[in-house]
């Protein structure tokens, strides 16, 4: 039997992640036994506090004393929004998780739980996902982690992470398949009505740019790109405009934003196109020309690369008038 520990961090942990994880894992265990098997997992909710009040005191959690958990096989770390005190408040939990991982435990973090997980140092050099809204702050705090916010779930060396908000449900289905089997995962997927095998959160992301890096030249270049959507801008033009060598400009831009200048321009253009497709009656071609594309095939390819959908599919899904 595997031991699963759903940990409760100090701070404003997301109660839905705690209760949802417990409910799905318990349901999987019950179904597993119904199929004639012995119990597969033992689940506990544990923390370093006797009571944790959440959601402005509206809800309380009474976790088991985590010091009584000497050995566990899977740690589930719920979303815990980043604050200046998050790491200091959870020093003991960070040490406990690190020791358990070194002793063979796997760790699954949900949404912003990635901040606590990264603070252990266990994510260094590894791929990680989190909510797209906190990606810029995460990159600033943990530049050594390979953040991939387009991925819904990452799985590397016994460490699992997932994207934002209620996509933790997809991670739980993924873990059920890992710890039970495909049939049990399908049952839980149907029972809780969670889509199976979702692997991207690209269509949900809103690109806002990354401007907290402090490189004034790069900020000016970003602002120029954003103000000139209709133009086809080359790296050579930008680097010469701001009097920086091409290679140096490219290197500085990537270091500051995590994107090449071309990738950044594509993301800004596609974000503008998404908003137009969501809220106007404009055709795909009209939107395409407005954001500086003249080749339908190229526009469609870049749009799909960034969102995971074609422009037509995106418009059909998010524009009410288009559906009518």
Long-range contacts (C-beta under 8 A, 24 or more apart in sequence): 1-38, 1-39, 1-40, 1-41, 1-42, 2-40, 2-41, 2-42, 2-73, 2-74, 2-179, 3-41, 3-42, 3-44, 3-69, 3-71, 3-72, 3-73, 3-74, 4-41, 4-42, 4-43, 4-44, 4-72, 4-73, 4-74, 4-76, 4-179, 5-43, 5-44, 5-45, 5-46, 5-66, 5-69, 5-72, 5-74, 5-75, 5-76, 6-43, 6-44, 6-45, 6-46, 6-76, 6-78, 7-45, 7-46, 7-47, 7-63, 7-66, 7-75, 7-76, 7-77, 7-78, 7-93, 7-97, 8-45, 8-46, 8-47, 8-49, 8-52, 8-61, 8-63, 8-78, 9-47, 9-77, 9-78, 9-80, 9-86, 9-89, 9-90, 9-93, 9-113, 9-116, 10-47, 10-48, 10-49, 10-52, 10-89, 10-90, 10-93, 11-80, 11-81, 11-83, 11-85, 11-86, 11-89, 11-90, 12-54, 12-55, 12-80, 12-81, 12-83, 13-52, 13-54, 13-61, 13-78, 13-79, 13-80, 14-78, 14-79, 14-80, 14-81, 14-110, 14-111, 15-54, 15-55, 15-59, 15-61, 16-166, 16-168, 17-76, 17-78, 17-79, 17-110, 17-111, 17-113, 17-168, 18-45, 18-61, 18-78, 20-168, 20-169, 20-172, 21-76, 21-78, 21-110, 21-168, 21-172, 24-169, 24-172, 24-173, 24-176, 24-188, 24-192, 25-172, 25-175, 25-176, 27-188, 27-191, 27-192, 28-176, 28-179, 28-180, 28-184, 28-185, 28-187, 28-188, 29-180, 31-184, 31-187, 31-188, 32-180, 32-184, 35-183, 35-184, 40-179, 40-180, 41-74, 41-179, 44-69, 47-93, 48-92, 48-93, 66-93, 66-96, 71-100, 71-103, 71-105, 72-100, 72-105, 73-104, 73-105, 73-106, 74-105, 74-106, 74-107, 74-108, 74-175, 74-179, 75-100, 75-101, 75-105, 75-106, 75-107, 75-108, 76-108, 76-110, 76-175, 77-107, 77-108, 77-109, 77-110, 77-113, 77-116, 77-117, 78-110, 78-113, 78-168, 79-110, 79-111, 79-112, 79-113, 79-131, 79-165, 79-168, 80-112, 80-113, 80-115, 80-116, 81-112, 82-112, 82-115, 82-134, 82-137, 82-141, 86-115, 86-116, 86-119, 87-116, 87-119, 90-116, 90-119, 94-119, 94-120, 97-122, 98-122, 101-158, 101-159, 105-158, 106-158, 106-159, 106-160, 107-158, 107-159, 107-160, 108-159, 108-160, 108-161, 108-162, 108-171, 108-175, 109-159, 109-160, 109-161, 109-162, 110-162, 110-168, 110-171, 111-162, 111-163, 111-164, 111-165, 111-167, 111-168, 113-161, 114-138, 114-161, 115-141, 117-159, 117-161, 118-142, 118-145, 122-159, 123-159, 123-161, 126-154, 126-156, 126-157, 126-159, 127-151, 127-154, 127-156, 128-154, 128-161, 129-153, 129-154, 129-161, 129-162, 129-163, 129-201, 130-161, 130-163, 130-164, 131-163, 131-164, 131-165, 132-163, 132-164, 132-201, 132-204, 132-205, 132-206, 133-164, 133-206, 136-208, 136-210, 136-212, 137-212, 139-210, 139-258, 140-212, 140-213, 147-258, 149-201, 149-205, 150-200, 150-201, 150-202, 150-205, 150-308, 151-199, 151-200, 151-201, 152-198, 152-199, 152-200, 152-201, 153-199, 163-201, 163-204, 164-201, 164-204, 167-198, 167-201, 169-194, 170-194, 170-195, 170-198, 200-308, 202-306, 202-307, 202-308, 203-307, 203-308, 203-309, 203-314, 203-317, 206-271, 207-267, 207-268, 207-270, 207-271, 209-257, 209-264, 209-268, 210-256, 210-257, 210-258, 213-255, 213-256, 213-257, 214-256, 215-252, 215-255, 215-256, 217-242, 217-244, 217-249, 217-252, 218-252, 218-253, 218-256, 218-257, 221-249, 221-253, 221-261, 222-257, 222-264, 225-261, 225-264, 225-265, 225-268, 226-268, 229-268, 229-269, 229-272, 229-290, 229-291, 229-292, 230-289, 230-290, 230-291, 230-292, 231-292, 232-292, 233-261, 233-265, 235-260, 235-261, 235-262, 266-302, 266-306, 267-306, 269-293, 269-302, 270-302, 270-303, 270-306, 270-307, 273-299, 273-303, 273-311, 274-307, 274-314, 274-318, 277-311, 277-314, 277-315, 277-318, 277-319, 278-315, 278-318, 278-319, 279-319, 281-321, 284-311, 284-312, 284-315, 287-311
